[in-house]
Amino acid sequence: MFKNYLKIALRNLLKHKTFSVINIAGVALGLACFLLLSLYVKDELSYDRHHENADRIYRLSRTFLSKDGTASLRLGHAAPPFGPLVAQDFPEVEEVVRLLETGALVQYGEKIFNEENMFAAENNLFKVFTFHVEQGNPQNALENPFSIMFSRPMAEKYFGKENPVGKIIRLDNQLDYTVTGVFEPLPAQSSFHPDFLVSFSTLNDDRVYGAEGLRTNFGNNSFSTFLLLPKGYDPQKLVKAFPAFQNRRIEAKASTYSVLDLMKLTDIHLHSHLDSEIEANGDIQYVYLFSAIAIFILIIACINYMNLATARSATRAKEVGMRKVIGAVRAQLVRQFLSESILMVVVSMLFAMIIVVLCLPYLNNFTQKTLTAKALLDPLFLSILACITLFTGVIAGSYPAFFMTSFQPVSVLKGKIASALKNGNLRQVLVVAQFSIAVVLIICTAVVYNQMRYVQNYKLGYSKDQIVLLRAAGDSATNYESIRQQLKENSNILEVGRSSRIPSGRLLDSWEAYVMKGDSMAPADISIKSLSVDEDFISTYQIKMAAGRNFSREFTTDKTSGFILNETAVKLLGWKNPHDAIGSRFGYGEIRGQIIGVTKDYHFESLHQKVAPIVMFSQPGNMRWMSVHISGNNIKSAIGHMESVWKRQFPDVPFAYEFLDQRFGKLYAREQTQQLLFGIFAGIAIFISCMGLLGLSMFMAELRIKEIGVRKVLGASVTSLVIMLSNDFLKLVLIAIVIASPIAWYAMTNWLKDFAYHTQVNWWVFALAGVISIGIALLTISFQSIKAALMNPVKSLKSE
């Protein structure tokens, strides 16, 4: 019987080729989108699950509190003493491992490169995390000081086919390290990707960090600390004990300004959005969003099939009637129609797989991932695909199957099918649902695009164009003035400034601020972020002064006791006017001095964050960045001159630079990707919806073919007939716009809240979505309406 069902189903698909092609194309496109987005979601949900102990590994995080108890700094890192102290005070913790991310100049023979992704790691790293060590002994490879392990690609880069174990390499032209092993790189779905692992014991050397600092420095929160807990252990037991632990180990009231917390390793990528992370994370909201889009597009494809199948119901109805007359029961007919639907979905799935393979490189380019079609061949994923195929086939074919098999054979054979089919409320609801989803996606695309334009055109309070960034190297702190003068010998280099951090980065440094209260200095009630700069930083970035002056080489006290605040800091400290703060006593950390200037507010961080209160002062040894403002007349000449100066000053350090505006663009890479994907899937949703609308217009024209003939005989014009046939469909689209608009408004209003500075959801966005939807719907409907209106009335009247 099943073989017979398939044979009839295949015969019907081949008999109605146009119908089959349109249907298969629509469902294939919907399934392809579903599969592509499923691969993306699957990848996002798989982060860090390759570690054998993934469900038992937790990261220690530290949050600093302001005087009012609100979080002023949320760090995914902690101070170095916490690791061993947690191990001592909580014996139930199986392992504690610390990592310190760094970078260095790596030299082997004549090969020398600036390298990132270097981690100092404790020897028990491999007891906590799962690494595949290809060469060396994982039990002691990171035990001895000045030991280093290479990832396989890095080993090939420096040593080629040589065995690297036992080789000596040099870091930063200062210290020699022995290569003790080679490990396989961690997969892309990892929260960190070390290229080098340096033994943590190396940090005990005073030339590197110092044992005293590792033991007592609670202020340097740069260490990633991970705990391996016993199976079934509740991490909240530790979290509840942390306040007393801090008060005992740091100082009596440490828990009033510092909070320790734990986060499961497998939750970090999608749920952690702290001020410091090892790598940029994803967002669970985007997983929900793309999952919803995938399901909605699949639903649209199913609705499309239902509408197209219904459009053919008039011709299939007589077939149903004849089958019932000769003894077919309804259950057999339902199985027949479901078989056709499932066969169509199977064929669509094959085409969808081809589309996925062709589109994967483009999706990887958009999302910066390395998704592969091999994931589709995973047994679990293949099982899911089989279930999706069956489910989609049943859902897509259920309405036509149960609808068309419900006709009474007497009514069908007497030609009363038209009256039986006129009740199309469900079909209208389905079309409204289709276009509602499409309109929501159009509005979301427009809002994201508008916000990105707002971000790009927003006045940041400084110049980000033609700023070239260089990392400080070697003895650049002592030779800086000479370097600066040599750089400015080229007329295309306008200014050079130094700073501890650069715009587009996060402001993670802060000390306690002090202001005059009465006759003495007292701690301020707010947290102020610190930025160490030289005399040329403000002029390099063209930051405007609100009051006072910039740092100057003419005043030697500026380097030891001068402070410049921004307007936000001044307001929060209680001064109503920036000029009132000039000359006031001010303290920051251990430094005491006076305020010499106030800058206008500038957006150092991204527009996701509000302007932070900032204090600028001089710390020459902490200025790791050089910012070079060049003219746009001859960028190539300016870069070439910078490279020549660099090679003269640092012949052993490769010259590397980047433009600030490129870093700024990366701040919103996720939103730009979202904008593009929204646009693509909105277009696909509209396309599939229009195919369904075409099916419904064919169906309604078929039902009203006799009415059209009569109207033409009585003198109706083609225009009036087109308007008559189009009105009902346009009403459906208008209803969809009304339903979609508040949903889209709510969703995008919440999305915009992620930005401290954002545009509004303007009325024209809804108008634009409406115009696009109505315009596309009109084009789709008009094609079939004009065709029906131009039909010879004689043929129309003979058709029934």
N, C-alpha and C positions, 0 to 999 in steps of 0.2 A: 504493500500500500504506500509506504514512504517513497519507494522508487517511482511509483506512479505520480505522486504529488510533485516530486522534483522534475519529472519529465514534462508534466503540464506547465509547471512554473517556468521552466527553461523555454518552453515553446511560446508562452505568453510574453516573456521578456524579448525574445527574438522577433515576435510578430509585431510588437509595437516599439520599434527601434528608437524613435524620437523620445517617446515617453521614458523608455528605459535609460537612455543616455542622460537625459535631464535628471532623472531620479538618482541614478548611480553617481553622477557627478556631484549632486548636492550632498548626498550622504557621505561620499568619499571625502569631500572637503570638510564636512563637519567632523568626521572621524579623525582625519589627519590633524586638525586643530586640537582635538581632544588628546590625541597621542602625543603631539609635540608638547603641549602644556603638561601632560602627565609625566613626561620625561623630565621636564623642568622641576615639577613638584617633587618627584621621586628623588631627584638629585639633591634638592634642598633638604629633604627629610632624612637623608642618609649621612649627614655630616658627623664625623667622629665615631661612627658606629663600627668602623673597622678595628678598633681597639678591643681586645678580648675582655678587658675590664671596664668597658665604656660605661656600663650602668652603675659602676661603683666609684667612678672618678669624679671629684668635685673641685671646683676652683674657688680659692679664697679671694674675696673682693673686699675693698675698703672704701667706705663713704665718709667724707668729712662733713660735719654739720656746722651751720652758722650759729650765732648766739640765740636766734629764735627757734632753733631746732630743725630748720629746713636744710636739705642737702645742698651744699655748695660745690662739692666735687665728688664724683662717683667713679671710682677706679676699679678696673679689672685686674689691677696689680696690687701688691702689698710690699711692706718694708721687709728687708732681708732677715731681721731677727725672728719674724713670726714663724717661719718654717720650722726651725729646730725647737722653738718654744712650744709650739702646738704638739710636736712629737713628744716632748717631755711631759707636758701637762695632761695630755689625753692619750694614754697608752692603748686605748681601743682603736686608734687610728693605725692602720697597718703600715702605710708608707706616706711620707711627705717628700715631695720633690720640688725643687726650685729651678726656675729658668730665668736667665737674663738675656734679653734680646740686645744685640749690638751689631756693629759693622766694623770692618777693618780693611786695611790694605794688605792683600795676600800676595806673597812673592815666593816663587819657586824657580830658581835659575833666572832666566831672562823673562819669564812670564810673571806679570804683575798686573793685578786688577783690584779695583775697589769693589768690595763685596758686601752685600746686605744679607739678611736672613742667617746671621750667625748667632748661635745661642750657647751661653755658658750653661751647662746642665750637670746636675748632681749624678753621682755614679749609679744611683738606684733608678734612673730614668726608665730603663728597660724593664724594671719590675712593675712599673705603673702603666707605661704606654707600650703598645705593640709596634716594634720596629723589626724589619727584616735586615739583620746584620749579615752582609755578604762576606766581609773579611774582618778579622779581629775577634776578640773575645768580649761579648757584651757584659760579662760579669765584672771586668776590670778595665775596659777600654777607656773609661772616663775617671779612673781612680787617681792616677798620678797627676801632679801639676804639670802644666804646659803640654798636655795631651790634646790632640784634636782628631776628630773623625770627619770624613768627607762623605757627602752623598755621592752616589754613583756618577751622576752627570758632572759634578765638580771634580771628581777624581779623574774622569776622562779628559776634562778640560785642562787640568794641570799636568797630569802624568801620562796621558795617552794610554798605551797598552802596558806600561810599567806597573809593577806591584807597588802601590803607594805606602803600604805598611812599613814603618821604620824610616821613612823619608823625613827630612827636616825642612820645614817651611818657616818663613818669617812673617810676622804680623806687624804692620805699621812701622816697618824699618827699625824695630826696637828689640823684639823678643823672638826667640826661636821656639818652635813647637814641633813635637814628634807626632807623626801620623800613626794612629793606633787602630784604625778601622775604617771600613766603608759600609755605608748603609743604603738601602733602597729608599728613594724619596717617598714621603707620605703621599697618599692619593690626593687628588684635587679636593675631595670632600673632607678636608681637615681644617681645624681652626688655626693651625700654624704649620709652616713648611720650612723646616730648617735645611739649609744647604751645608752648614758646618755645625758640629757640636764640639765645644771646648770644655775641658774638665772644669767643674765648678771650683775645685780646690785651687785653681790658678788665681782666683780672685783674692785669695788670702795674701798674695804678694802685694806689698805696698805700691809697687810700680803699676799695678793693675787696678786694685780697689782697696785692699787692706782688710786684715782679719778683724780689726777693731770696728771698722764700719759695718761689716757683716754682722757683728755681734750686737752693736748698740745703736745703729742709725735707723731710727723709726721715722725719719723724715723723707728718706729717699724711697718712694713707693714705685719702683720700677721693676719689681721682681714678680714674675708669674709663679704662683704657688698652688700646687695641686695636691689633694689628699685622696688616698685610696682607702675607702671605708669598708668594713666587713659586710658580707652579704646580709641583706635584710635590715641593716642599721639605719635608724632614722636620723638624717643629717640635722634635723631641727634640734636634737638634743645638744649638739655642739653649738649651734647658733645661739641657743638660750644661755649657754655657759660662757660665750665670748665676752659679754660686758665685764663680768667678774674677772675673767682672764686678762683683759686689757688693764683693768684697774690694778691688778696684782703685778703685772709684768712691765707696764709702762709708767703710770703714775696713778695716784688715787682717783682722779676724776677723768681718766682717759676716755671712758665710755660716753661722756657728755659731748665730746666733740668728734669722736671717731667710732664708726660702726663696722663690725666685721660680719660678713655674710658668706654663704656657700651657694654655688650654682652647679647643677649637674653638667658634666662635660657635653653631653648630647643636646643640652638646651642652649648652649652658648651661642651657636650660629644664628638661631632664629629668635631667641628671646632676650639676648643681652645687648643693651644699647647704652653702654657706659661711656664715660668721657675718655677712657683709655682701653683699648683692646689690642691684642696682638695683631690681628688682621681685621679688615672691614667685614662686618657680619651681614647676614641677610635679615629678613624680617618676616615673622609668621603672618603678618597682615597680607603680605604679597602672596604668600602661599595660599591663604584663604581666597584672595582676590582672583588669582589665576585658576585656582580650582573651580571657583564659581563660573568664570568665563568659559572654561572647558566644558562644564556641565551644561551651561546655557546654550553654547553653540551646538552641542550634541542634541539638546532638546529642540532647537530651531531646525536642525536637519531632520529630526523625527517628525516634527510638525509639517515640514515641507513635504515629506513622503505622504503623510496622511492627506494633505490637501490635493496633491497630484493624483493619488489613488482615488480620491473622491471624485475628481474631475472626470475620471474614466468610468465612474460607477454606472452611468446611464447605459453604456455599451456592455458592461459586465453584468448588469442586472438581469438581462434576458438569459444570459448563460446560467445565472444562479437559479432563475425560475425554471428553466428546462431541467437542470440537475435535480431540483426538488421534485418536479413532476415525475421523473423516472426513478425516484426512490432515495435520493441522497438526503441524509439527515443533516441538520445544521452543524453538528460537531465536525462532520467530515468536511463540510465547506469551510468552516473556520480553520481547520488544519491545512486545507488547501491554500487559503489566502496567506496564512502565517508562513507556510513553506515558501511561497513566492517572496514574501518579505524577507525571510531569513536568507534565502538564496541571493537576493539583491544586496543585502548587507554584507554577505561573504564576499561577493564580487567587489563591492565598495571598499571593504577592508583591504583587499589586495591592492587596489589602486591607492588607498590611503597610505599603505606602507611605502609604496613608491614615492608618494609626495613627501612623506616624512624623511626618507633618505635624501631626497633632493633639497629639502628645506633646512635640514639640520645644520649645515655650515653657516647659513644666514642667522639662525637662532643662536648659535654659539657666538657669532660676531656681535649680536645685539646684547646678549646676556653675559659675555665674557666667561663662558663656561666651555667645557670640553665634553659635551654630550655626544654619545655615539649610538649608532643603530644597533650595536651589539646588545644594548640593554633590552631591546625588544625581544631578543632570543632567550632571555633569562626564563627558566621554567615557570617561576612565579608570575612573571609578567605575561608570558604566553597564556597561562591559565586565566589571568585577568582579561586578556584580549579576547579569549574564547567566551568568557562570561559576558563581556561588553557586546560582542557580536550577537550572541543569543538574546541578550536583554534588549539591545537596540532593535533587532529584528522583530521581537515580540511586541515591544512598545510601538514601533513605527507601523506595524501591520495590524495591531489590535483593533483600532478604530475602524479602518476599512473592512476588516474581516467581520466584526460583529455588526457593523452598520449595514453592509450589503447583504449579509445572510439573514437579516431580519425581515426582508421583503416577503410579502405574501405572494406565492407564485401566480395566483389568479390576477392580482392587481398588476403584477409585472407584465404578464403576457397580454393583458388588455391595454397596455400602454399607459397605465396610470402611475408610472414611475416618477413622473415630474412632480406630482403632488406629494408623493412620498419623500422626495428629496428636498422639497422647499424649506423644510425646517433645518436651517443650517446654523443654528445658534452656536453649537460647539465649534464648528469650523471658524466662525467669526471670532470666537473667543481665542482660538489658536492663533489666528492672524494677528489679533491685538497683542497677544503674548509675544509673538515673534518680533513685531515692530517695537514693542516696549523695551525689550532687551537691546535691540539695535539702537534705539534712540538714547538709552542710558549710556551705551558705549560711546556714541557720538558726543554727547554732552561731556562725558569724562575726558575724552580726547581733547576737546576744545578748552576745558578748564586747565588741564595739565599744560597744554601748549601756552595758554595765557600766563600761567604762573612762571613757566620757564622764560618767557619774554620779559616778565616783570623782574625776575632775578637777574637776567643778563643786562637789563637797562637800569637797575637800581643803583643809586649813587652810594658807593661804599664809604666815601669819606677819604679815599686815598686813590692814587693812580695804580692800576694793576697792569696796564699795558706797557710793553717794552721794558719790563723788569726781568732781568736775568738773575737766576739764583745759583750761587756757588757755595758748596760746603767748605767750611774752614779745614785746612790741612796743615799737618806738621806744626811749625812754629809761626803760623800766620798771626798769632796774637802779638808776638814781639816784633815781627817784620811788617805789621799791617800798614803803617804809615808809608813805608817804602812801596808796598804793593799798590796802595791807593794812588800814590802819585804817578806810578808807572801806568796804571790803568787809565788815568785821566789825561795822559799824553795824547790819546786819540780823541779827536774832536767829536766823534760819534758817541763817546761815553760822557754822559751829562753829570752823573753823581754816583757815589759809592757809599753804602752804609752797612753797618753791621748790627746784628741783633741775636738774641738767644733763641728766638722763634720767629717765624715768618707768617704773614697773613695767609689764610687758607688752612692753617694748622689750628690745633686746639691750645687754649691757654690753660695749662695744667699746673703751673707753678704759683704758689701763693705763700706768703708769710703773714704774721700778725701785724696789722697796721696800728699806729699810735697817733693820736691827735691831742692837742692841748685842751684840757678841761680844767678851768680855773688856773691854778699856778703850776700844774704838773702835767706830764704826759700820761694819757690813759689809753687802754686798748679800745679800738674802734669796734662798733657793733656789727660791722659788715666784713665780708671777705673780699679782698681786692687782689686781682690777678697781677702777677709781676711780669715785666718785660724788660730785659736788659738790652740797652741800645747805646750807640755812640752818638757823636755830635751831628752826624750826617743822615741818620736814619729817617728823621722826620722830613727833611728836605728831599731825600731820595724818593720817598713815597708821596711827597707833596701833601702831607697832612697839614691842615690849617690850624692855626692857634686861635683859641677863644680868648685867652688872656695871657699876659706874661711873655716869656721868651723861650726859645729853644736852648738846648745845651750849647755851650760855646767853649772853644779851646782857650779863649782869653781869660776864662774864669777857672782857675785850677780847682776850686772847691766844688765845681759842678760834678767832677768825677767821684768825689768822696761823700758829698752830702746834699747834692741837688736832686730834686724829684719833679717829675712832670706827671700830672694826672689827667685823665680825660673828664669830660663834662659829667658823665654818669657817676664817676667816683666822687666828684666834688659835691654833686647834689645829694648823694646818699650819705655823705659825711656831714651834711647840714648847712653847707654854704648855698645861699640862694643865687648868688652871682659869682661866676668864675673869677672875676677880679678880686672878690673878697678873700679868696684863698691864697692869692699871691703874697709871698713873704711869711706865710704862717709856718709855725713849727710842725714837723711831721716826722714820724718814725716808721721804719719798715724792717721787721726782723731785728737785727742787731744794729742797724744803721740809723743814725739820727741826723736830721738836717732840716731843710726848709723847701717849700714848694716854690719853684721858680717859673712854672708855666702850667697852663691848662690847654689841652688840645680839644678841638671839636670832636664829637663822637665819631668813631670810624668802626666799620664792621670787620674786625680782625678775623673772626670765625665765620662760618657760613650763616646764611639767613635763617637756618633752622634754629639758631640760638639768638637770644637777645644780646644787645651790646652789653658786655661785661664791664664792671669798674676796673680800670687798669692804672697801674703806676709804672712809670718808666724811670730807670736809674741806670747807673753805669756799673757793670761787672765785666771788665775786659776778658777775664779768663773763661767767661760763660757764653761768649758770643760765637756761636757755631756757624752762623750764616753770614754770607756777604751778598748784598742785594745791589745789583748794578743797573742803573737806569740809563738806557741807551736811546738814542734818537732813532726815528723810523726811516731816516734817509738812506743809511747804508748798514743794515743789520749784519750782513756778511762780514764787512770790514771790522765792525765792533767785536763780533765773536772771534774773528781771527786774531785781533790784537789781544783780546783776553786770553786766548790760548797760548800765545807767544809769551806773555807775561807769566802765565801759570807755569809753563815749562821751564822758564828761567829760574823761578823761585822754588818749584817743586818738581825737579826732573824725574823723580822716581814715582810720582803720583799721577795717574791718568787724569786728563782734563775731562770733567763732566759738568754739564750745566742743564738747567731746565728753565722754561718760562713760567712766570707766575700765573698768567692767564690760563695756561694749560692745567695747572694744579687747581685753579679755581673752578674750571670746567668739570674736573673729576669729582668735586663736591656734590654735584647734582647728576652724576652719571646714572644713578639708579632711577631718578625721575625722568631723565631723557629716554632711557630704555623703556620705562613704563609708558611714556607718551607715544613712542613708536609702536609698541605692542598693542596699546589701546587702539591706535589708528588702524593697524592692520586687521585686528580681529573685529573692529567695528565695521570695516569694509566687507569682511567675509560674512559677518552676521547680516548686513544689509543685502548682500548678494544672494545668500541662501533664502532670506525672507522674501525677496522679490521673486524668486523661483516659486515659492509657495503661493505668493499673491498671483503670479501668472497662472498657476494651477487653478486657483479659486476663480479667477476671471474667466478661464476657459470653461469651468464648470457652470458658472452663472450664465454665460453667453449661450451655452448648450441648452440650459433650462428655458431660456427666454427667446430661443431662436424663432419660435412661431410668433411671439409677441412682436419681435423686431420686424418680421415680415409684414404683419398686419399694419404696424405703424408706418412702414415705408410705403405701403399701398395707399394709406390715407394721407400721404404727403409729408411725413416727417423727414427732416433733413439729416444728413450724416452727422453734423455737429450736435444736433439735439439728441440723437441716439447715443453718441459717444459720451455726452454729459450725463445722460440717464444711466448708462452702464457704469460710469466712473464714480457717481455720487456715493453709492453704498460703500465702495472700497475706501474712498477718501475719508468717509466718516470713521471707518475703522482705524485708519492711520491717525486721525485727529484724536480719537479716544486713546490710542497708544501714547501719543505725545503728552496728553493730560496725565495719564498714569505714570509715565516714565519721569516726567519733570521733577516732581517732589522727591522721588526716590534718588535721582541723580543729584539733586540739590543737597539732600541730607548727606549722601555719601561723600561728595566733594567738599562740602563745608567741613566735615570731620577730617578729611585728608589735608586740607589747607591748614588746619590747626597744628600740623607737624612743623610748620614754618612760623618762626616768631614774627616774620615780616612777609606778608602775602597780599595778593590781590583779592577781589571779591568774586563771587559767582554772579556775574552780570546777566541782565535780562537778555542781552543779545545772544548769549550762548544758547538759550532755549529757542530763541527765534531762529538762529542758524540751524540748529538740529531739526526744527520743524520744517524749515524751507528745504533742507537736504532730503529729509524723509518724504515729504509730500512730492518734491520734484522727481525723486527716483521712483516713487510709487506711481505717479502720473505717467512716466515714461513706460513703465511696465504694463499698466492697465491699458493705456492708450493703444498699444500695439494690438492687443486682442480685441479691444472695443471697436477700433476702426475696421479691423478685419471683419467683425460680425456685422457692423453697420453697412459695409460695402457689399455684403453678400446679396445675391440676386433673390428678391422676395419670393419668386416662384419656387426656387429651390427650398427656401426656408419653409414655405407653407406646405410643401410636399414631404417635408422631413418627418411629419407626424401623421 
